[in-house]
């Protein structure tokens, strides 16, 4: 037992709650994790919430290195439902030009920067979100300037639980 949390034989954690009639309810607890896509030559990444799971989105860290191909890249985080309908979209406050490396943080409580800090860092706030199974997080260059050659690394920090 860990406070109001218990661990079962399989290693899963559950919160213990009590309903209005005094019955105990065991609710799966969130555990933190990281999903990453570090493949080169790609500026369009997707992360899908697995079946029977829900994710609480904690942050998205993106490193984008652009080629010499001229054009402004607009970094976007898009949330799609299980049928790929867009239900939310968050855009970085600044575009990124050719031949640069920039770092982006999308997170609840992040400062909404409209210029790069220390020449290469930008943060953008997003709301606290809990995403059900089959929902998709898409991180991409909205202008697709050199989508098959720009290098994007994306890390999604999330808390997940079985449902």
DSSP file (Angstrom, degrees, kcal/mol; ACC not computed):
  #  RESIDUE AA STRUCTURE BP1 BP2  ACC     N-H-->O    O-->H-N    N-H-->O    O-->H-N    TCO  KAPPA ALPHA  PHI   PSI    X-CA   Y-CA   Z-CA
    1    1 A X              0   0    0      0, 0.0     2,-0.4     0, 0.0     5,-0.2   0.000 360.0 360.0 360.0 136.9    0.0    0.0    0.0
    2    2 A X  B >   -A    5   0A   0      3,-4.5     3,-1.5     1,-0.1     2,-0.4  -0.830 360.0 -69.2-128.3  89.7    1.3    3.5   -0.9
    3    3 A X  T 3  S-     0   0    0     -2,-0.4    -1,-0.1     1,-0.3    12,-0.0  -0.501 119.8 -13.2  62.5-119.4   -1.0    6.1    0.8
    4    4 A X  T 3  S+     0   0    0     -2,-0.4    12,-3.0    -3,-0.1     2,-0.4   0.020 126.8  88.8 -98.9  25.8   -4.3    5.8   -1.1
    5    5 A X  E <   -AB   2  15A   0     -3,-1.5    -3,-4.5    10,-0.2     2,-0.3  -0.969  56.5-165.9-125.8 139.5   -2.6    3.7   -3.8
    6    6 A X  E     - B   0  14A   0      8,-2.7     8,-2.6    -2,-0.4     2,-0.5  -0.879  13.2-139.4-121.7 157.0   -2.2   -0.1   -3.9
    7    7 A X  E     - B   0  13A   0     -2,-0.3     6,-0.2     6,-0.2     2,-0.1  -0.960  18.4-148.2-115.1 129.4    0.0   -2.3   -6.1
    8    8 A X    >   -     0   0    0      4,-2.6     3,-1.7    -2,-0.5     6,-0.0  -0.285  36.6 -88.8 -88.9-178.9   -1.4   -5.6   -7.4
    9    9 A X  T 3  S+     0   0    0      1,-0.3    -1,-0.1     2,-0.1    -2,-0.0   0.703 125.1  56.0 -63.6 -21.7    0.5   -8.8   -8.2
   10   10 A X  T 3  S-     0   0    0      2,-0.1    -1,-0.3     0, 0.0    -3,-0.0   0.520 119.9-105.4 -89.3  -4.9    1.3   -7.7  -11.7
   11   11 A X  S <  S+     0   0    0     -3,-1.7     2,-0.2     1,-0.3    -2,-0.1   0.454  74.7 138.0  96.1   1.6    2.9   -4.5  -10.6
   12   12 A X        -     0   0    0      1,-0.0    -4,-2.6    -5,-0.0     2,-0.3  -0.561  46.1-134.7 -81.6 146.7    0.1   -2.2  -11.6
   13   13 A X  E     -B    7   0A   0     16,-0.2    16,-2.5    -6,-0.2     2,-0.4  -0.789  19.8-172.1-103.1 144.6   -0.9    0.7   -9.3
   14   14 A X  E     -BC   6  28A   0     -8,-2.6    -8,-2.7    -2,-0.3     2,-0.3  -0.996  20.4-131.8-135.0 139.9   -4.5    1.6   -8.4
   15   15 A X  E     -BC   5  27A   0     12,-3.3    12,-2.4    -2,-0.4     2,-0.6  -0.709  23.7-134.6 -83.6 141.4   -6.0    4.5   -6.5
   16   16 A X  E     + C   0  26A   0    -12,-3.0     2,-0.3    -2,-0.3    10,-0.2  -0.884  31.1 172.6 -99.9 121.4   -8.5    3.5   -3.8
   17   17 A X  E     - C   0  25A   0      8,-3.0     8,-3.2    -2,-0.6     2,-0.4  -0.826  23.3-139.6-121.3 162.5  -11.6    5.6   -3.8
   18   18 A X  E     - C   0  24A   0     -2,-0.3     6,-0.2     6,-0.2    -2,-0.0  -0.990  15.0-142.9-125.9 129.2  -14.9    5.3   -1.9
   19   19 A X    >   -     0   0    0      4,-2.5     3,-2.0    -2,-0.4     6,-0.0  -0.199  39.3 -88.1 -81.7-179.3  -18.3    5.9   -3.4
   20   20 A X  T 3  S+     0   0    0      1,-0.3    -1,-0.1     2,-0.1    -2,-0.0   0.656 127.6  53.3 -66.3 -15.5  -21.2    7.5   -1.6
   21   21 A X  T 3  S-     0   0    0      2,-0.1    -1,-0.3     0, 0.0    -2,-0.0   0.280 121.2-103.8-102.3   9.8  -22.4    4.2   -0.3
   22   22 A X  S <  S+     0   0    0     -3,-2.0     2,-0.2     1,-0.3    -2,-0.1   0.489  72.9 142.6  86.1   3.0  -19.0    3.3    1.3
   23   23 A X        -     0   0    0      1,-0.1    -4,-2.5    -5,-0.0     2,-0.3  -0.540  51.9-119.4 -77.8 143.3  -17.9    0.8   -1.4
   24   24 A X  E     -C   18   0A   0     -6,-0.2     2,-0.4    -2,-0.2    -6,-0.2  -0.650  26.0-164.3 -83.2 137.9  -14.3    0.7   -2.4
   25   25 A X  E     -C   17   0A   0     -8,-3.2    -8,-3.0    -2,-0.3     2,-0.6  -0.983   8.3-150.5-122.3 132.7  -13.4    1.5   -6.0
   26   26 A X  E     -C   16   0A   0     -2,-0.4     2,-0.5   -10,-0.2   -10,-0.2  -0.916  15.6-172.9-107.1 114.2  -10.1    0.7   -7.5
   27   27 A X  E     -C   15   0A   0    -12,-2.4   -12,-3.3    -2,-0.6   136,-0.1  -0.906  31.8-108.7-109.0 128.5   -9.1    3.1  -10.3
   28   28 A X  E     -C   14   0A   0     -2,-0.5   -14,-0.3   -14,-0.2     2,-0.2  -0.305  36.6-133.1 -56.1 134.3   -6.0    2.5  -12.4
   29   29 A X        -     0   0    0    -16,-2.5   133,-0.3     1,-0.1     2,-0.2  -0.544  19.1-107.3 -86.8 154.1   -3.3    5.0  -11.6
   30   30 A X        -     0   0    0     -2,-0.2     2,-0.4   131,-0.1   131,-0.2  -0.576  29.8-164.8 -77.7 142.7   -1.3    6.9  -14.2
   31   31 A X  E     -D  160   0B   0    129,-2.6   129,-3.2    -2,-0.2     2,-0.1  -0.983  21.9-117.7-124.9 143.5    2.4    6.0  -14.7
   32   32 A X  E     +D  159   0B   0     -2,-0.4     2,-0.3   127,-0.3   127,-0.3  -0.430  40.6 155.3 -83.3 154.3    4.7    8.2  -16.6
   33   33 A X  E     -D  158   0B   0    125,-2.6   125,-2.4    -2,-0.1     2,-0.4  -0.958  32.5-121.3-162.4 176.6    6.5    7.3  -19.8
   34   34 A X  E     -D  157   0B   0     -2,-0.3     2,-0.5   123,-0.2   123,-0.2  -0.998  11.5-166.4-134.7 131.8    8.1    8.7  -23.0
   35   35 A X  E     -D  156   0B   0    121,-2.5   121,-3.6    -2,-0.4     2,-0.3  -0.982  20.4-176.5-115.6 130.3    7.3    8.0  -26.6
   36   36 A X  E     -D  155   0B   0     -2,-0.5     2,-0.4   119,-0.2   119,-0.2  -0.936  25.0-167.7-131.2 148.8    9.9    9.1  -29.1
   37   37 A X  E     +D  154   0B   0    117,-2.5   117,-2.2    -2,-0.3    -2,-0.0  -0.934  18.1 162.1-132.4 110.6   10.4    9.3  -32.8
   38   38 A X        +     0   0    0     -2,-0.4   115,-0.1   115,-0.2    -1,-0.1   0.187  23.8 138.3-114.4  13.8   14.0   10.1  -33.8
   39   39 A X        -     0   0    0      1,-0.1   113,-0.5     2,-0.1     3,-0.2  -0.368  48.9-127.6 -64.3 138.8   14.0    8.9  -37.4
   40   40 A X  S    S+     0   0    0      1,-0.2   111,-0.1   111,-0.1   110,-0.1  -0.264  81.2  37.6 -80.5 170.4   15.9   11.3  -39.8
   41   41 A X  S    S+     0   0    0    108,-0.4     2,-0.3     1,-0.1   110,-0.2   0.898  93.8 101.1  56.8  48.7   14.6   12.9  -43.0
   42   42 A X  B     +e  151   0B   0    108,-1.3   110,-1.3    -3,-0.2   106,-0.2  -0.887  41.8 179.9-162.4 125.1   11.1   13.5  -41.7
   43   43 A X  S    S+     0   0    0    104,-1.2    98,-1.8    -2,-0.3     2,-0.3  -0.104  71.2  75.8-118.7  35.4    9.3   16.6  -40.4
   44   44 A X  E     +K  140   0C   0     96,-0.2     2,-0.4   103,-0.2    96,-0.2  -0.857  58.4 174.9-146.9 106.6    5.9   14.9  -39.7
   45   45 A X  E     -K  139   0C   0     94,-3.4    94,-2.8    -2,-0.3     2,-0.4  -0.882   9.2-166.4-117.4 144.3    5.6   12.6  -36.7
   46   46 A X  E     -K  138   0C   0     -2,-0.4     2,-0.4    92,-0.2    92,-0.2  -0.985   5.5-169.8-130.9 145.2    2.6   10.8  -35.2
   47   47 A X  E     -K  137   0C   0     90,-2.3    90,-3.0    -2,-0.4     2,-0.5  -1.000  11.2-158.0-130.5 128.9    2.0    9.2  -31.9
   48   48 A X  E     -K  136   0C   0     -2,-0.4     2,-0.4    88,-0.2    88,-0.2  -0.918  20.9-122.0-114.6 132.4   -1.1    7.1  -31.3
   49   49 A X        -     0   0    0     86,-2.7    85,-2.7    -2,-0.5     3,-0.1  -0.568  40.5-117.5 -68.8 125.0   -2.6    6.3  -27.9
   50   50 A X    >   -     0   0    0     -2,-0.4     3,-1.1    83,-0.2    85,-0.1  -0.136  36.1 -82.0 -64.4 160.3   -2.7    2.4  -27.7
   51   51 A X  T 3  S+     0   0    0      1,-0.2    -1,-0.1    82,-0.2     3,-0.1  -0.239 114.2  16.2 -57.5 148.6   -5.9    0.4  -27.3
   52   52 A X  T 3  S+     0   0    0      1,-0.2   111,-2.3   111,-0.1     2,-0.3   0.755 111.2 100.6  57.6  29.5   -7.3    0.1  -23.8
   53   53 A X  E <   -F  162   0B   0     -3,-1.1     2,-0.4   109,-0.3    80,-0.3  -0.961  54.3-157.5-138.3 151.9   -5.2    3.1  -22.6
   54   54 A X  E     -F  161   0B   0    107,-2.2   107,-1.8    -2,-0.3     2,-0.4  -0.995  12.5-149.5-130.2 146.8   -5.5    6.7  -22.0
   55   55 A X  E     -FG 160 131B   0     76,-2.6    76,-3.6    -2,-0.4     2,-0.7  -0.913   7.7-152.9-114.1 135.4   -2.7    9.3  -22.0
   56   56 A X  E     -FG 159 130B   0    103,-3.5   103,-2.4    -2,-0.4     2,-0.5  -0.951  30.5-130.5 -99.4 116.3   -2.4   12.5  -20.0
   57   57 A X  E     +FG 158 129B   0     72,-2.2    72,-0.5    -2,-0.7   101,-0.2  -0.559  34.6 169.5 -75.7 119.3   -0.2   14.7  -22.1
   58   58 A X  E     -     0   0B   0     99,-2.3    50,-0.6    -2,-0.5     2,-0.3   0.842  59.4 -31.9 -97.8 -44.0    2.6   16.2  -20.0
   59   59 A X  E     -FH 157 107B   0     98,-1.8    98,-2.7    48,-0.2     2,-0.4  -0.973  41.3-140.4-170.0 160.2    4.9   17.8  -22.7
   60   60 A X  E     -FH 156 106B   0     46,-2.6    46,-2.6    -2,-0.3     2,-0.5  -0.987  16.8-165.9-130.6 121.9    6.1   17.5  -26.2
   61   61 A X  E     -FH 155 105B   0     94,-2.6    94,-2.6    -2,-0.4     2,-0.4  -0.928  10.2-174.8-108.8 128.7    9.8   18.3  -26.9
   62   62 A X  E     -FH 154 104B   0     42,-2.5    42,-3.1    -2,-0.5     2,-0.5  -0.987  15.3-167.7-129.7 133.2   10.8   18.8  -30.6
   63   63 A X  E     -FH 153 103B   0     90,-2.6    90,-2.5    -2,-0.4     2,-0.5  -0.985  14.7-171.6-115.5 120.4   14.2   19.4  -32.2
   64   64 A X  E     -FH 152 102B   0     38,-2.7    38,-2.4    -2,-0.5     2,-0.5  -0.960  10.0-173.9-120.7 122.2   14.0   20.6  -35.8
   65   65 A X  E     -FH 151 101B   0     86,-3.0    86,-2.8    -2,-0.5     2,-0.3  -0.965  17.6-153.8-112.9 119.4   17.0   20.8  -38.0
   66   66 A X        -     0   0    0     34,-3.0    84,-0.1    -2,-0.5    31,-0.1  -0.644   7.5-128.3 -98.1 150.3   16.2   22.4  -41.4
   67   67 A X        -     0   0    0     -2,-0.3    32,-2.8    32,-0.1    33,-0.2  -0.134  38.4 -93.0 -79.2-177.1   17.9   21.9  -44.7
   68   68 A X  S    S+     0   0    0     30,-0.2     2,-0.2    31,-0.1    30,-0.1   0.504  85.5 123.1 -78.1  -4.1   19.2   24.7  -46.9
   69   69 A X  S    S-     0   0    0      1,-0.1    30,-0.1    28,-0.1     2,-0.1  -0.433  70.2-116.9 -61.5 123.9   15.9   24.6  -48.9
   70   70 A X        +     0   0    0     -2,-0.2     2,-0.2    28,-0.1    -1,-0.1  -0.363  66.4  89.9 -68.6 137.9   14.4   28.1  -48.6
   71   71 A X  S    S-     0   0    0     -2,-0.1     2,-0.5    -3,-0.0    75,-0.0  -0.546  71.3 -94.1 147.9 150.2   11.1   28.5  -46.8
   72   72 A X        -     0   0    0     -2,-0.2     2,-0.4    25,-0.1    25,-0.2  -0.763  33.1-147.1 -90.8 126.6    9.7   29.2  -43.4
   73   73 A X  B     -N   96   0D   0     23,-3.6    23,-2.6    -2,-0.5     2,-0.6  -0.767   5.6-158.4 -91.6 135.5    8.7   26.1  -41.4
   74   74 A X        -     0   0    0     -2,-0.4    68,-3.5    21,-0.2     2,-0.3  -0.947  13.1-144.2-115.6 109.9    5.7   26.5  -39.0
   75   75 A X  E     -L  141   0C   0     -2,-0.6    17,-2.7    19,-0.4     2,-0.4  -0.583  23.3-178.8 -79.3 131.8    5.7   23.9  -36.3
   76   76 A X  E     -LM 140  91C   0     64,-2.5    64,-2.3    -2,-0.3     2,-0.5  -0.982  23.0-155.3-133.1 139.7    2.3   22.6  -35.3
   77   77 A X  E     -LM 139  90C   0     13,-2.9    13,-3.0    -2,-0.4     2,-0.4  -0.982  22.8-171.6-110.3 124.4    1.0   20.1  -32.7
   78   78 A X  E     -LM 138  89C   0     60,-3.3    60,-3.0    -2,-0.5     2,-0.5  -0.941  14.8-152.2-120.0 137.9   -2.3   18.6  -33.8
   79   79 A X  E     -LM 137  88C   0      9,-2.8     8,-3.0    -2,-0.4     9,-1.4  -0.946  18.9-174.9-108.6 126.5   -4.7   16.4  -31.7
   80   80 A X  E     -LM 136  86C   0     56,-2.7    56,-2.5    -2,-0.5     6,-0.2  -0.909  20.1-127.0-120.6 147.9   -6.9   14.1  -33.8
   81   81 A X    >   -     0   0    0      4,-2.5     3,-2.1    -2,-0.3    55,-0.1  -0.175  48.9 -80.0 -79.5-175.3   -9.6   11.7  -32.6
   82   82 A X  T 3  S+     0   0    0      1,-0.3    -1,-0.1    51,-0.2    53,-0.1   0.589 133.5  51.0 -66.2 -10.5   -9.7    8.1  -33.5
   83   83 A X  T 3  S-     0   0    0      2,-0.1    -1,-0.3     0, 0.0     3,-0.1   0.156 120.6-107.0-109.6  17.3  -11.1    8.9  -37.0
   84   84 A X    <   +     0   0    0     -3,-2.1     2,-0.4     1,-0.3    -2,-0.1   0.600  68.4 149.7  65.5  18.1   -8.3   11.5  -37.7
   85   85 A X        -     0   0    0      1,-0.1    -4,-2.5     2,-0.0     2,-0.4  -0.652  53.0-117.0 -73.3 134.5  -10.7   14.4  -37.3
   86   86 A X  E     +M   80   0C   0     -2,-0.4    -6,-0.2    -6,-0.2     3,-0.1  -0.598  40.8 168.0 -74.1 126.1   -8.7   17.4  -35.9
   87   87 A X  E     +     0   0C   0     -8,-3.0     2,-0.3    -2,-0.4    -7,-0.2   0.537  66.0   9.8-115.1 -13.1  -10.0   18.4  -32.5
   88   88 A X  E     -M   79   0C   0     -9,-1.4    -9,-2.8     2,-0.0    -1,-0.4  -0.972  57.9-169.4-161.6 152.8   -7.2   20.8  -31.4
   89   89 A X  E     -M   78   0C   0     -2,-0.3     2,-0.4   -11,-0.2   -11,-0.2  -0.985   2.2-168.4-149.5 136.7   -4.2   22.5  -32.9
   90   90 A X  E     -M   77   0C   0    -13,-3.0   -13,-2.9    -2,-0.3     2,-0.4  -0.991  10.6-161.4-130.1 123.3   -1.3   24.4  -31.3
   91   91 A X  E     -M   76   0C   0     -2,-0.4   -15,-0.2   -15,-0.2    -2,-0.0  -0.854  24.0-113.0-110.1 138.3    1.1   26.4  -33.4
   92   92 A X        -     0   0    0    -17,-2.7    32,-0.1    -2,-0.4    22,-0.1  -0.362  28.1-123.9 -60.9 147.0    4.5   27.7  -32.4
   93   93 A X  S    S+     0   0    0     20,-0.5     2,-0.3    30,-0.2    -1,-0.1   0.454  89.8  40.3 -77.0  -1.0    4.6   31.5  -32.1
   94   94 A X  S    S-     0   0    0    -19,-0.1   -19,-0.4    21,-0.1     2,-0.2  -0.989  77.7-124.7-145.5 148.1    7.5   31.8  -34.6
   95   95 A X        -     0   0    0     -2,-0.3     2,-0.5   -21,-0.1   -21,-0.2  -0.534  22.7-130.6 -88.5 163.0    8.5   30.3  -37.9
   96   96 A X  B     -N   73   0D   0    -23,-2.6   -23,-3.6    -2,-0.2     4,-0.0  -0.964  18.7-147.6-118.3 130.6   11.9   28.6  -38.5
   97   97 A X        -     0   0    0     -2,-0.5     3,-0.5   -25,-0.2   -31,-0.2  -0.134  34.8 -67.0 -85.7-176.6   14.0   29.4  -41.6
   98   98 A X  S    S+     0   0    0      1,-0.2   -30,-0.2   -30,-0.1    -1,-0.2  -0.278 108.9  20.9 -70.3 155.6   16.4   27.2  -43.6
   99   99 A X  S    S+     0   0    0    -32,-2.8     2,-0.3     1,-0.2    -1,-0.2   0.826  96.4 116.9  57.8  41.6   19.7   25.8  -42.3
  100  100 A X        -     0   0    0     -3,-0.5   -34,-3.0   -33,-0.2     2,-0.5  -0.933  54.9-143.8-134.1 157.4   18.9   26.1  -38.6
  101  101 A X  E     +H   65   0B   0     -2,-0.3     2,-0.3   -36,-0.2   -36,-0.2  -0.995  27.8 174.1-119.4 128.0   18.4   23.9  -35.5
  102  102 A X  E     -H   64   0B   0    -38,-2.4   -38,-2.7    -2,-0.5     2,-0.4  -0.951  22.0-141.9-133.8 152.4   15.7   25.0  -33.1
  103  103 A X  E     -Hi  63 121B   0     17,-3.4    19,-2.1    -2,-0.3     2,-0.4  -0.945  17.6-168.3-117.4 135.3   14.2   23.4  -29.9
  104  104 A X  E     -Hi  62 122B   0    -42,-3.1   -42,-2.5    -2,-0.4     2,-0.5  -0.955   9.2-163.8-126.6 140.7   10.5   23.6  -29.0
  105  105 A X  E     -Hi  61 123B   0     17,-2.3    19,-2.8    -2,-0.4     2,-0.5  -0.991   3.6-174.8-123.0 123.6    8.6   22.8  -25.9
  106  106 A X  E     +Hi  60 124B   0    -46,-2.6   -46,-2.6    -2,-0.5     2,-0.3  -0.983  31.1 136.2-111.7 119.7    4.8   22.4  -25.9
  107  107 A X  E >   -Hi  59 125B   0     17,-1.7     3,-1.9    -2,-0.5    19,-0.8  -0.990  60.1 -89.0-161.5 150.5    3.5   21.9  -22.4
  108  108 A X  T 3  S+     0   0    0    -50,-0.6    19,-0.1    -2,-0.3     3,-0.1  -0.449 116.4  16.8 -59.3 134.7    0.7   23.0  -20.0
  109  109 A X  T 3  S+     0   0    0     17,-0.3    -1,-0.3     1,-0.3    16,-0.1   0.416  91.6 143.5  81.9  -2.7    1.9   26.1  -18.1
  110  110 A X    <   -     0   0    0     -3,-1.9    -1,-0.3    16,-0.2     2,-0.2  -0.362  58.5-104.0 -68.4 150.8    4.7   26.8  -20.6
  111  111 A X        -     0   0    0     13,-0.1     2,-1.4    -3,-0.1    12,-0.1  -0.544  28.7-123.5 -72.5 138.6    5.4   30.5  -21.4
  112  112 A X        -     0   0    0     -2,-0.2     2,-0.3    12,-0.2    12,-0.2  -0.669  35.8-168.9 -86.6  88.7    4.0   31.6  -24.8
  113  113 A X        -     0   0    0     10,-2.1   -20,-0.5    -2,-1.4     3,-0.1  -0.575  20.1-171.7 -81.0 140.4    7.2   32.9  -26.4
  114  114 A X  S    S+     0   0    0     -2,-0.3     2,-0.3     1,-0.1    -1,-0.1   0.221  75.1  38.4-114.9  10.7    6.9   34.8  -29.7
  115  115 A X  S    S-     0   0    0      6,-0.1     2,-0.2   -21,-0.1    -1,-0.1  -0.971  97.0 -92.3-150.5 155.9   10.7   34.9  -30.3
  116  116 A X    >   -     0   0    0     -2,-0.3     3,-0.6     3,-0.1     2,-0.4  -0.491  37.1-137.8 -71.2 134.3   13.4   32.4  -29.8
  117  117 A X  B >> S+J  121   0B   0      4,-3.4     4,-1.9     1,-0.2     3,-1.3  -0.755  86.9   3.7 -91.1 138.6   15.1   32.6  -26.4
  118  118 A X  T 34 S-     0   0    0     -2,-0.4    -1,-0.2     1,-0.3     2,-0.1   0.830 126.6 -75.4  53.6  33.9   18.9   32.2  -26.5
  119  119 A X  T <4 S+     0   0    0     -3,-0.6    -1,-0.3     1,-0.1    -3,-0.1   0.108 129.7  44.8  70.0 -16.4   18.6   32.0  -30.3
  120  120 A X  T <4 S+     0   0    0     -3,-1.3   -17,-3.4    -2,-0.1     2,-0.4   0.401  87.1  86.1-139.3   7.9   17.2   28.5  -30.4
  121  121 A X  E  <  +iJ 103 117B   0     -4,-1.9    -4,-3.4   -19,-0.2     2,-0.4  -0.947  39.9 170.1-122.3 133.1   14.5   27.8  -27.8
  122  122 A X  E     -i  104   0B   0    -19,-2.1   -17,-2.3    -2,-0.4     2,-0.4  -1.000  11.3-163.4-138.5 135.9   10.7   28.4  -28.0
  123  123 A X  E     -i  105   0B   0     -2,-0.4   -10,-2.1   -19,-0.2     2,-0.4  -0.924   3.6-172.5-120.7 150.0    7.9   27.3  -25.7
  124  124 A X  E     -i  106   0B   0    -19,-2.8   -17,-1.7    -2,-0.4   -14,-0.2  -0.997  22.5-125.5-139.3 128.8    4.2   27.2  -26.4
  125  125 A X  E     -i  107   0B   0     -2,-0.4     2,-0.3   -15,-0.2   -17,-0.2  -0.467  25.1-176.5 -75.5 147.5    1.5   26.5  -23.9
  126  126 A X        -     0   0    0    -19,-0.8   -17,-0.3    -2,-0.1   -16,-0.2  -0.947  30.2-104.2-131.7 156.2   -1.1   23.7  -24.4
  127  127 A X        -     0   0    0     -2,-0.3     2,-0.4   -19,-0.1   -19,-0.1  -0.321  45.2 -88.7 -74.0 163.8   -4.0   22.8  -22.2
  128  128 A X        -     0   0    0    -21,-0.1     2,-0.4   -72,-0.0    -1,-0.1  -0.626  57.1-172.3 -70.7 126.3   -4.0   19.8  -19.9
  129  129 A X  E     -G   57   0B   0    -72,-0.5   -72,-2.2    -2,-0.4     2,-0.5  -0.965  26.4-162.8-128.4 138.9   -5.3   17.0  -22.0
  130  130 A X  E     -G   56   0B   0     -2,-0.4     2,-0.5   -74,-0.2   -74,-0.3  -0.988  21.0-160.1-116.0 119.5   -6.4   13.4  -21.4
  131  131 A X  E     -G   55   0B   0    -76,-3.6   -76,-2.6    -2,-0.5     3,-0.1  -0.859   6.4-140.0-106.3 127.8   -6.5   11.5  -24.6
  132  132 A X    >   -     0   0    0     -2,-0.5     3,-1.8   -78,-0.2   -83,-0.3  -0.244  44.8 -62.0 -77.6 171.9   -8.4    8.2  -25.0
  133  133 A X  T 3  S+     0   0    0    -80,-0.3   -83,-0.2     1,-0.2   -51,-0.2  -0.184 121.8  21.9 -52.4 142.6   -7.3    5.2  -27.0
  134  134 A X  T 3  S+     0   0    0    -85,-2.7    -1,-0.2     1,-0.3   -84,-0.1   0.268  87.2 133.5  79.6  -7.3   -6.8    5.7  -30.7
  135  135 A X    <   -     0   0    0     -3,-1.8   -86,-2.7   -85,-0.1     2,-0.4  -0.410  46.8-140.1 -69.3 153.7   -6.3    9.5  -30.4
  136  136 A X  E     -KL  48  80C   0    -56,-2.5   -56,-2.7   -88,-0.2     2,-0.6  -0.935  13.9-156.8-123.7 137.5   -3.4   10.8  -32.4
  137  137 A X  E     -KL  47  79C   0    -90,-3.0   -90,-2.3    -2,-0.4     2,-0.5  -0.969  19.1-170.0-107.9 119.4   -0.8   13.4  -31.6
  138  138 A X  E     -KL  46  78C   0    -60,-3.0   -60,-3.3    -2,-0.6     2,-0.5  -0.950   8.3-172.8-114.4 129.5    0.7   14.8  -34.8
  139  139 A X  E     +KL  45  77C   0    -94,-2.8   -94,-3.4    -2,-0.5     2,-0.3  -0.986  28.3 139.1-119.9 123.4    3.8   17.1  -34.8
  140  140 A X  E     -KL  44  76C   0    -64,-2.3   -64,-2.5    -2,-0.5     2,-0.8  -0.981  59.2 -93.3-159.3 165.5    4.7   18.5  -38.2
  141  141 A X  E >   - L   0  75C   0    -98,-1.8     3,-1.3    -2,-0.3   -66,-0.2  -0.815  33.4-152.9 -85.2 111.8    5.9   21.4  -40.3
  142  142 A X  T 3  S+     0   0    0    -68,-3.5    -1,-0.2    -2,-0.8   -67,-0.1   0.760  94.8  47.0 -60.0 -27.1    2.6   23.0  -41.5
  143  143 A X  T 3  S-     0   0    0    -69,-0.2    -1,-0.3   -71,-0.1     4,-0.1   0.564  92.4-147.0 -92.8  -9.9    4.3   24.4  -44.6
  144  144 A X    X   +     0   0    0     -3,-1.3     3,-0.5   -70,-0.2     4,-0.1   0.877  33.1 166.0  45.5  47.6    6.0   21.0  -45.5
  145  145 A X  T 3  S-     0   0    0      1,-0.2    -1,-0.1     2,-0.1     3,-0.1   0.936  79.3  -6.8 -61.1 -51.2    8.9   23.0  -46.9
  146  146 A X  T >> S+     0   0    0      1,-0.1     4,-3.2   -77,-0.1     3,-2.4  -0.395  80.7 163.1-141.7  58.6   11.4   20.0  -47.1
  147  147 A X  T <4 S+     0   0    0     -3,-0.5  -104,-1.2     1,-0.3  -103,-0.2   0.740  73.7  49.3 -56.8 -30.7    9.4   17.3  -45.4
  148  148 A X  T 34 S+     0   0    0   -106,-0.2    -1,-0.3    -4,-0.1    -3,-0.0   0.428 123.0  30.2 -90.8   1.7   11.4   14.4  -46.7
  149  149 A X  T <4 S+     0   0    0     -3,-2.4  -108,-0.4     2,-0.0    -2,-0.2   0.621  90.7  95.2-131.8 -30.2   14.8   16.0  -45.7
  150  150 A X  S  < S-     0   0    0     -4,-3.2  -108,-1.3  -109,-0.2     2,-0.6  -0.362  72.5-128.9 -60.0 148.5   14.4   18.2  -42.7
  151  151 A X  E     +eF  42  65B   0    -86,-2.8   -86,-3.0  -110,-0.2     2,-0.4  -0.909  28.4 179.8-109.0 120.3   15.2   16.3  -39.5
  152  152 A X  E     - F   0  64B   0   -110,-1.3     2,-0.5    -2,-0.6   -88,-0.2  -0.971  11.1-169.2-120.4 131.5   12.7   16.3  -36.6
  153  153 A X  E     - F   0  63B   0    -90,-2.5   -90,-2.6    -2,-0.4     2,-0.4  -0.980  14.1-173.5-113.3 129.0   13.2   14.5  -33.3
  154  154 A X  E     -DF  37  62B   0   -117,-2.2  -117,-2.5    -2,-0.5     2,-0.4  -0.987  11.1-172.8-130.8 134.6   10.0   14.4  -31.2
  155  155 A X  E     -DF  36  61B   0    -94,-2.6   -94,-2.6    -2,-0.4     2,-0.7  -0.990   7.4-161.1-125.9 122.8    9.5   13.2  -27.6
  156  156 A X  E     -DF  35  60B   0   -121,-3.6  -121,-2.5    -2,-0.4     2,-0.5  -0.916   5.6-159.2-105.5 113.9    6.1   13.0  -26.0
  157  157 A X  E     +DF  34  59B   0    -98,-2.7   -99,-2.3    -2,-0.7   -98,-1.8  -0.826  27.4 161.7 -91.4 127.5    6.1   12.8  -22.3
  158  158 A X  E     -DF  33  57B   0   -125,-2.4  -125,-2.6    -2,-0.5     2,-0.5  -0.971  41.7-133.4-145.9 155.8    2.9   11.3  -21.0
  159  159 A X  E     -DF  32  56B   0   -103,-2.4  -103,-3.5    -2,-0.3     2,-0.3  -0.949  36.4-172.1-105.4 133.8    1.2    9.7  -18.1
  160  160 A X  E     +DF  31  55B   0   -129,-3.2  -129,-2.6    -2,-0.5     2,-0.3  -0.890  13.7 178.3-128.5 157.4   -0.7    6.6  -19.1
  161  161 A X  E     - F   0  54B   0   -107,-1.8  -107,-2.2    -2,-0.3     2,-0.2  -0.988  33.0-106.4-153.3 152.4   -3.1    4.2  -17.6
  162  162 A X  E       F   0  53B   0     -2,-0.3  -109,-0.3  -133,-0.3  -134,-0.2  -0.530 360.0 360.0 -75.7 142.7   -5.1    1.2  -18.6
  163  163 A X              0   0    0   -111,-2.3  -110,-0.2    -2,-0.2    -1,-0.1   0.367 360.0 360.0-124.7 360.0   -8.8    1.7  -19.0
